[in-house]
Amino acid sequence: MNPNKCRAVCLASLALAIGVSAVLAAAGQQRVPQAAKPPEAKASDSANVLMRAKELLKKASEAVNDIQDDAQKAFALMNIAAVQASAGDRPGATKSFEEAVRAADAIQERQNESKKGMTLQFIAKAQAEAGDTDAAIRTATSITTRGANCRDWALAHVAAAQAKAGDVKGGLDTVDLIPPDGQPFALLLMATRRIEAKDLKRALDLVEKIQETGSTYKVEALTIVARAQAAARDQAALQKTIELARESAKALEDNNQDLNTSRKAHALALIAVAQAEMGDLKSALDLGDTLKGSHHHERIKAAVAKAKVKNGKMHEALEIVDELGDGHQKVQVLREVVLAHIKAGELKAARKTIDAMERMLEKSEAFTAIAAAYLKAGDQGNAADAFAEAIQIIAAPDILYDERGEMCAGPLHLREIMGRRAAAGDEKGGLEWADQQSSAFVRAVAWAAIADGMLKQRPDTRGSDREKRG
């Protein structure tokens, strides 16, 4: 299948959303230390948090009425619905999701035909992750955007949500709704969810179903399996899986001499990055040398640098950073350095590294992580400053689609920052910032995110349901 604008934009936005969550989670959902409380006190605290979160969601829902743009309205309602589901308000979530779909259906696509499809696909994904599979499938199959595969992308994520919930058979039934050339992506997502659930057997069964269709999805799936095998210290199985990945990459021979666009080069880079993450740095670098002159080579070197950070070899990692010409790869490694310093309690060193980072979204993520660490240390002043810096880096938190009709990262990133701020214990600071915003869209997204973060603070497990769903 030829790549298209919809998948490129949506996958980039999804990668950002996933990446931000994973990075900030790696830094730990830092909370202000509290003394142990008796069960009755915990129950009372939980009920109080739930009540405040629901009040905030009501406030967010009221703000939606002032949003004029249909795409923004749909996005805000989708976020509110997802948090309502986490709060146990199923009727409210269903109603908000339905309103989100109606808003998306009202989007005028004169300038960009895929905007409606992109909006609906994210709603379908959120519905599936909230546990309403039937509604998610209805939303996904209603997508008729011409010249784009948003429908297939949405169904792939519905299938992934079903796999995460343990319903692999139901997920495969959903995959059958996707044309054959779009099924490998769905199977990759399903396999990944089963690996996350430590169900390697069913994950391997799903990977075997991925047909060689000229895409790199099978190679990517095999590298994810290999990582799981490495974590399980199954060296023999790991080596076998890497060999299978190499064979799949070899089958992608496309006679494309441009390493930057060659599918085979991309597949080999996926393997090398996985090798680096698993600690086989020599193999990663050797494979990287075959891709010199391309952006893949820079990505592989960055993966090696990250592995060295993980192993405590900070000086060697920073030497590689100095060699990198790709600013984006460089800032990604420095972000890992920041997280390592935070984990070690070296906040001054972490802040110094942040100051050396270019002004990219990774720097915002680093500020969010150190802000949570400051809160844990009881340093409210530096925490507030760091959260403010994180938000300032977002160029346009109120712009969901740019003038070309492409989805922007700002609202997604804002949601992550505000949610993490509340989860880290600074609900008040988040609310003070949100209340000052002139944009009803920004206020609604921020309030929903803060409510989500508040729910994650509850002493019981109900507030973490959405987090477990991914």
Secondary structure, 3 states (H helix, E strand, C coil): CCCCHHHHHHHHHHHHHHHHHHHHHHCCCCCCCCCCCCHHHHHHHHHHHHHHHHHHHHHHHHHHCCCCCHHHHHHHHHHHHHHHHHCCCHHHHHHHHHHHHHHHHCCCCCCCCCHHHHHHHHHHHHHHHCCCHHHHHHHHHCCCCCCCCHHHHHHHHHHHHHHHCCCHHHHHHHHCCCCHHHHHHHHHHHHHHHHHCCCHHHHHHHHHCCCCCCCCHHHHHHHHHHHHHHHCCCHHHHHHHHHHHHHHHHCCCCCCCCCCCCHHHHHHHHHHHHHHHCCCHHHHHHHHHCCCCCHHHHHHHHHHHHHHHHCCCHHHHHHHHHHCCCHHHHHHHHHHHHHHHHHCCCHHHHHHHHHHCCCCHHHHHHHHHHHHHHHHCCCHHHHHHHHHHHHHHCCCCCCCECCCCCECCHHHHHHHHHHHHHHCCCHHHHHHHHHCCCCHHHHHHHHHHHHHHHHCCCCCCHHHHHHHHC
